[in-house]
Amino acid sequence: MSAIREYMTYLSENESQLEASLWLECHGDPLRYFHIATYATMEALDRQRESEGTMHFVERLYPLIDRDSLVQPTGDVVANTGSGPGEV
């Protein structure tokens, strides 16, 4: 949780095009989380993947991650009821 809080602070201070970042704890496994993030543009997502904050987060947690469970799909936002792109 401390790594997640640190990363969220970094994102909120450094990425204005982050629209949403949702962390879900897996029931029955308090060490497994799902992270869903949306960005205003693909460029913002690409920039954030290589950012100092993301690299720090990855270096800190990757030794603990079951890489077989890691999935990183990408795509355009096609519907959104929040404050980002897309239509309902």
N, CA and C of each residue as an Amber inpcrd file, in Angstrom:
protein
   264
   0.8240000  -1.2010000   0.0000000   0.0000000   0.0000000   0.0000000
   0.8620000   1.2570000   0.0000000   1.9960000   1.2120000   0.6630000
   2.8370000   2.4100000   0.6740000   3.3690000   2.7110000  -0.7260000
   3.6920000   1.6840000  -1.4980000   4.1510000   1.8920000  -2.8690000
   3.0340000   2.4840000  -3.7270000   1.8090000   2.0090000  -3.5430000
   0.6700000   2.5390000  -4.2920000   0.4430000   4.0000000  -3.9320000
   0.4630000   4.3220000  -2.6510000   0.2610000   5.7140000  -2.2310000
   1.3550000   6.6210000  -2.7950000   2.5910000   6.1480000  -2.7490000
   3.7150000   6.9280000  -3.2800000   3.5360000   7.1650000  -4.7820000
   3.1390000   6.1280000  -5.5050000   2.9520000   6.2490000  -6.9450000
   1.7880000   7.1800000  -7.2690000   0.7100000   7.0790000  -6.5140000
  -0.4410000   7.9580000  -6.7380000  -0.0760000   9.4260000  -6.4830000
   0.7190000   9.6760000  -5.4740000   1.1770000  11.0410000  -5.2150000
   2.0000000  11.5400000  -6.3780000   2.9130000  10.7000000  -6.8610000
   3.7290000  11.0800000  -8.0170000   2.8430000  11.4140000  -9.2160000
   1.8800000  10.5430000  -9.5140000   1.0180000  10.7740000 -10.6760000
   0.2060000  12.0590000 -10.5280000  -0.3640000  12.2770000  -9.3600000
  -1.2000000  13.4660000  -9.1740000  -0.3840000  14.7520000  -9.2830000
   0.8860000  14.6920000  -8.9360000   1.7440000  15.8800000  -9.0110000
   2.3960000  16.0660000 -10.3730000   2.4680000  15.0020000 -11.1960000
   3.2630000  15.0710000 -12.4160000   2.5360000  14.7350000 -13.7120000
   1.3110000  14.2670000 -13.6490000   0.6310000  13.8660000 -14.8840000
  -0.7730000  14.4620000 -14.9440000  -0.8800000  15.6020000 -15.6190000
  -2.1630000  16.2890000 -15.7160000  -3.1470000  15.5670000 -16.6370000
  -2.6690000  14.6730000 -17.4920000  -3.5660000  13.9780000 -18.4120000
  -4.0370000  12.6180000 -17.8910000  -3.7180000  12.3210000 -16.6390000
  -4.2770000  11.1280000 -16.0100000  -5.7310000  11.4270000 -15.6580000
  -6.6390000  10.6470000 -16.2320000  -8.0610000  10.8800000 -15.9910000
  -8.5740000  10.0820000 -14.8020000  -8.0860000   8.8600000 -14.6580000
  -8.5460000   8.0120000 -13.5670000  -7.4740000   6.9740000 -13.2510000
  -7.3500000   6.6450000 -12.0000000  -6.4570000   5.5840000 -11.5560000
  -7.1780000   4.8490000 -10.4430000  -7.5620000   3.6220000 -10.7140000
  -8.3720000   2.8300000  -9.7930000  -7.5860000   1.5950000  -9.3830000
  -7.4700000   1.3950000  -8.0910000  -6.7730000   0.2170000  -7.5530000
  -7.7890000  -0.6460000  -6.8280000  -7.8440000  -1.9080000  -7.1680000
  -8.7670000  -2.8430000  -6.5320000  -7.9780000  -3.9590000  -5.8730000
  -8.2890000  -4.2520000  -4.6330000  -7.6640000  -5.3650000  -3.9300000
  -8.4470000  -6.6300000  -4.2300000  -7.7470000  -7.6900000  -4.5360000
  -8.3740000  -8.9690000  -4.8520000  -8.8860000  -9.6120000  -3.5600000
 -10.1690000  -9.9920000  -3.5560000 -10.7250000 -10.6820000  -2.4000000
  -9.9840000 -12.0000000  -2.1840000  -9.6190000 -12.2700000  -0.9660000
  -8.9480000 -13.5160000  -0.6420000  -7.4390000 -13.4780000  -0.8200000
  -6.9050000 -12.4090000  -1.4110000  -5.4640000 -12.2970000  -1.5960000
  -5.0620000 -10.8370000  -1.4210000  -4.7380000 -10.4380000  -0.2000000
  -4.4280000  -9.0350000   0.0710000  -3.1340000  -8.5470000  -0.5730000
  -2.4060000  -9.4300000  -1.2320000  -1.1830000  -9.0270000  -1.9170000
  -1.3800000  -8.8970000  -3.4300000  -2.6190000  -9.0760000  -3.8950000
  -2.8760000  -8.9820000  -5.3290000  -3.8280000  -7.8190000  -5.5870000
  -3.4380000  -6.9550000  -6.5250000  -4.2100000  -5.7750000  -6.8650000
  -4.4290000  -5.7070000  -8.3660000  -5.4980000  -5.0210000  -8.7310000
  -5.7590000  -4.6880000 -10.1210000  -5.6680000  -3.1760000 -10.2330000
  -4.9470000  -2.6910000 -11.2270000  -4.8180000  -1.2510000 -11.4360000
  -5.3590000  -0.9230000 -12.8160000  -6.3170000  -0.0080000 -12.8580000
  -6.8970000   0.4550000 -14.1110000  -6.6640000   1.9540000 -14.1710000
  -6.0150000   2.4010000 -15.2480000  -5.7340000   3.8210000 -15.4110000
  -6.1330000   4.2570000 -16.8070000  -6.6720000   5.4740000 -16.9050000
  -6.9850000   6.0400000 -18.2080000  -6.3020000   7.3980000 -18.3300000
  -5.8460000   7.6770000 -19.5320000  -5.1550000   8.9230000 -19.8490000
  -5.8880000   9.6230000 -20.9830000  -5.7640000  10.9310000 -21.0470000
  -6.4460000  11.7120000 -22.0700000  -5.9330000  11.3880000 -23.4740000
  -4.6660000  11.0140000 -23.5890000  -4.0880000  10.7120000 -24.9040000
  -3.1460000   9.5200000 -24.7930000  -2.9250000   8.8640000 -25.9050000
  -1.9430000   7.7750000 -25.9440000  -0.5410000   8.3190000 -25.6690000
  -0.2800000   9.5440000 -26.0820000   1.0240000  10.1490000 -25.8200000
   1.2790000  10.2700000 -24.3210000   0.2480000  10.6380000 -23.5670000
   0.3890000  10.7370000 -22.1090000   0.6720000   9.3710000 -21.5080000
  -0.0150000   8.3470000 -21.9920000   0.2330000   6.9930000 -21.5070000
   1.6580000   6.5600000 -21.8270000   2.0940000   6.7850000 -23.0530000
   3.4590000   6.4160000 -23.4490000   4.4940000   7.1640000 -22.6200000
   4.2640000   8.4510000 -22.3900000   5.1880000   9.2540000 -21.5840000
   5.2580000   8.7160000 -20.1610000   4.1000000   8.3680000 -19.5980000
   4.0660000   7.9020000 -18.2120000   4.7070000   6.5320000 -18.0470000
   4.6110000   5.6790000 -19.0550000   5.2460000   4.3560000 -18.9830000
   6.7510000   4.4620000 -18.7770000   7.3590000   5.5120000 -19.3250000
   8.8040000   5.6870000 -19.2330000   9.2140000   6.7140000 -18.1770000
   8.2750000   7.2080000 -17.4020000   8.5710000   8.2770000 -16.4490000
   9.3910000   7.7690000 -15.2670000  10.0200000   8.7020000 -14.6050000
  10.8160000   8.3900000 -13.4120000   9.9600000   7.7290000 -12.3290000
   8.7550000   8.2450000 -12.1240000   7.8770000   7.6960000 -11.0960000
   7.4340000   6.2780000 -11.4020000   7.1100000   6.0020000 -12.6630000
   6.7020000   4.6540000 -13.0430000   7.8720000   3.6920000 -12.9230000
   9.0400000   4.1130000 -13.3650000  10.2210000   3.2400000 -13.2670000
  10.5350000   2.9200000 -11.8050000  10.4030000   3.9020000 -10.9260000
  10.6460000   3.6700000  -9.5030000   9.6310000   2.6700000  -8.9430000
   8.3580000   2.8500000  -9.2920000   7.3030000   1.9500000  -8.8300000
   7.5690000   0.5280000  -9.3220000   7.8930000   0.3830000 -10.5840000
   8.1530000  -0.9330000 -11.1730000   9.3680000  -1.5900000 -10.5230000
  10.4520000  -0.8450000 -10.3590000  11.6610000  -1.4040000  -9.7460000
  11.3990000  -1.8470000  -8.3090000  10.5410000  -1.1140000  -7.6220000
  10.2350000  -1.4390000  -6.2280000   9.3700000  -2.6920000  -6.1170000
   8.4100000  -2.8500000  -7.0360000   7.4420000  -3.9340000  -6.8880000
   7.6760000  -5.1460000  -7.7860000   8.3690000  -4.9970000  -8.8990000
   8.4990000  -6.1310000  -9.8160000   9.0790000  -7.3890000  -9.1860000
  10.0270000  -7.2840000  -8.2690000  10.5060000  -8.5350000  -7.6420000
   9.4000000  -9.2910000  -6.9030000   8.3010000  -8.6180000  -6.5580000
   7.2170000  -9.2290000  -5.8060000   6.0400000  -9.6580000  -6.6810000
   6.0590000  -9.2920000  -7.9660000   4.9130000  -9.5220000  -8.8450000
   5.0160000 -10.8750000  -9.5330000   3.9000000 -11.5890000  -9.5620000
   3.7860000 -12.8060000 -10.3600000   3.5970000 -12.3620000 -11.8060000
   4.6570000 -12.4160000 -12.5870000   4.6110000 -11.8580000 -13.9430000
   3.6100000 -12.5720000 -14.8450000   3.2470000 -13.8080000 -14.5170000
   2.2390000 -14.5120000 -15.3130000   0.8680000 -13.8510000 -15.1920000
   0.6620000 -13.0730000 -14.1320000  -0.6350000 -12.4350000 -13.9270000
  -0.6620000 -10.9990000 -14.4520000   0.4640000 -10.5060000 -14.9610000
   0.5720000  -9.1190000 -15.4030000   0.0040000  -8.9720000 -16.8130000
  -0.9820000  -8.0910000 -16.9620000  -1.6010000  -7.8150000 -18.2550000
  -1.6430000  -6.3070000 -18.4260000  -1.2000000  -5.8100000 -19.5850000
  -1.2090000  -4.3790000 -19.8410000  -1.8640000  -4.0800000 -21.1830000
  -3.1800000  -4.2210000 -21.2630000  -3.8520000  -3.8910000 -22.5190000
  -3.8810000  -2.3810000 -22.7210000  -3.9080000  -1.9450000 -23.9630000
  -4.0490000  -0.5210000 -24.2580000  -5.1400000  -0.3440000 -25.2980000
  -5.7220000   0.8070000 -25.3080000  -6.7490000   1.1370000 -26.2790000
  -7.3250000   2.5010000 -25.9800000  -8.1020000   2.9990000 -26.9080000
  -8.7300000   4.3000000 -26.7290000  -9.9400000   4.1760000 -25.8070000
 -10.1960000   5.2200000 -25.0360000 -11.3950000   5.2710000 -24.2120000
 -12.5810000   5.4820000 -25.1500000 -13.5530000   4.5980000 -25.1100000
 -14.7130000   4.7130000 -26.0040000 -15.9780000   5.1320000 -25.2590000
 -15.9760000   5.0460000 -23.9470000 -17.1170000   5.5050000 -23.1610000
 -16.6170000   5.9100000 -21.7920000 -17.1620000   6.9880000 -21.2710000
 -16.7020000   7.4890000 -19.9960000 -17.7880000   8.3720000 -19.3880000
 -18.1640000   8.0960000 -18.1630000 -19.1210000   8.9600000 -17.4860000
 -18.4290000   9.9940000 -16.6240000 -17.0960000   9.9610000 -16.6000000
 -16.3140000  10.9110000 -15.8190000 -15.9480000  12.1340000 -16.6470000
 -14.7480000  12.6440000 -16.4210000 -14.3550000  13.9030000 -17.0490000
 -13.3530000  13.7180000 -18.1840000 -13.3560000  12.5920000 -18.8380000
 -12.4050000  12.3630000 -19.9130000 -13.0860000  12.2250000 -21.2540000
 -12.3300000  11.7590000 -22.2600000 -12.9040000  11.6080000 -23.5870000
 -13.8580000  10.4260000 -23.6560000 -14.5870000  10.3490000 -24.7100000
 -15.5170000   9.2400000 -24.9150000 -16.9480000   9.6910000 -24.7110000
 -17.8600000   8.9090000 -25.1760000 -19.2760000   9.2360000 -25.0590000
 -20.0090000   8.0550000 -24.4730000 -21.1130000   8.3150000 -23.8330000
 -21.9550000   7.2460000 -23.2870000 -23.1120000   7.0200000 -24.2420000
